[in-house]
Amino acid sequence: ANMPKIYDGTTGVVTENGKPTVHFLSNNEMETSLSINSNPISGFVTAFHGGSGGNSRHTFIGIGSTSVDDSYQRYSLESWSGVGHKFWTGTGASYQLNEITYSGIMQPTILTGIYNSTGSNLFANGAASASNPVNTYTTGGTGFLLLSHRNDTSTAKMSEAIVYTSDQSSNRTGIETNIATFYDITI
């Protein structure tokens, strides 16, 4: 019941910019049994608007609990329609927020969230948050890799999610350029 849509009986394979994508509808989420530490961690995701419906908030990549909606307290890369892209990091008991605001529906975006010894860094299509880095660096925490978590009313599409359990700051531009070229996203 929680599986995202990858094929439509009318239009065939679900795509964005001519490439296959996964369409997460309301209450779709993918919880893995992969337990990883969020310190340091680098996440990259191709994010697309999911269409009509309750599109208020969508978490693309999270590190957290499979039983409690607390993924934002360790690592959570999100977009909120009409609000902005958000990157939450923390320990499970406290967190910090890094944000890039936008209005209207989310445009095709490569979201990058890097959590390292200097704090958390958020990028959308290669552009850094004005507050990069958020310097309240904490010890992170171990949790499960979650895709499309905490999205009770949201719909969104994701074509690729890459997670490194290392600091990829020095490789960020190259990774984003590679993704942008393949998915035809302007950065």
Secondary structure, DSSP 8 states (H G I E B T S, - for coil): ----B-EETTTEE-EETTEE-EEE-TT--EEEEEEEE-SSEEEEEEEEE--SS--S-EEEEEEE-SSSS-GGGTEEEEEETTTEEEEEEE-SS-EEEEEEE--SS--SEEEEEEEETTEEEEEETTEE-TT-SB-------EEEEEES-S-TT--EEEEEEEEESS--GGGHHHHHHHHHHHHT---
